[in-house]
C-alpha cells in the first residue's frame, strides 16, 4: 500500500508540475489557446452539452440548472457552457469549476470575469480540488460540509478523466460524481481516444514509465461509471479537430469530418461517455 501511495504521489507531482506553469495557463485560456478548442466549444461540444442540459431539464421540473466541471483547467469550457445555456434560454442557478492546479484555478476566475457578463460571472465559482477526491475536496473548499453546494444536474469533464486512470483512481472519481449528482443528473466525459494514431502519448509508450502517458480505451472510460451505478446513455468516438489547431487546420478538419467518420470513426480524436444517475 505504501509503495502504491508513493507512486501515486510521484505521478501526481509530475502532473502538477505540468499544469502550474505559465505555458499551461496560455494553453488553457482564451486569448492564447488554439483556435480549435474555441471552435469545438461553439460547435461539436456545444451540441453535446445542449442535448445533455435538455435531458436534465426534462427531469428537473424546469428549475435552473446547477453545473460542475471537474478538471476545468483555465475555465474556458465551463464559461462557454454557462454562456451557451444563457443564449439558449436555459437558466443556470450556479456553476462550479474544479482543478488540482491552484494556478489554473486563478486563471479560470480571471477567464470568467473577462468572458462572461457580470450577471453570469457572479454565478460561477472555482475551487482547487483533485479529481480522485472530488467530493471531499470540493466540499472542503466550499466551506465545511459543503451544504451550500447542493446537488448538481450536469457534471462535465474534458481531457481530464484519463489522469484518474493513470493514478488508478478512476472508480473513486466516478463514485464521487455519482454522489454529487441529483437522481436523473447527467455526466458528460470527453477525453482522448487511444485509437487515434497521431497523439504524442502513443509514441511515449517506449518510455520506462508508461503510466504517465497511458490512454484508456473507450470501454475503460465507460466501465467506472457502470461500476459506480450509472446508466451509460452513450459511448462513442468522435471529433477530428485538434484543440491546438489554427483556423485553417480547424476548417480543413471540420470539412473532412463526414468522410473521416465514414472511413474511420473508431479512430477519431475523442472518446465520449454520457452517463445518467438513475432516478
Buried (B, 14 or more C-beta within 10 A) or exposed (E): EEEEEEBBEEBBEEBBEEBBEEEBBEBBBBEEBBBBBBBBBEEBBBEBBBBBBEBBBEBBEEEBBBBBBBBBBBBBBBBBBBBBBBEEEBEBEBBBBBBBBEBBBBBBBBBBBEBBEEEBBEBBBBBBBBBBBBBEBBBBBBEEEBEEBEEBBBBBBBBBBBBBBBBBBBBBBBBBBBEBBBEBBBBBBBBBBBBBEEBEBBEBEEEEEEBBBBBBEBEBBBBBBBEBEBEBBBBBBBBBBBBEBEEEBBBBBBEEBEEBBEEBEEBBBBBBBBBBBEE
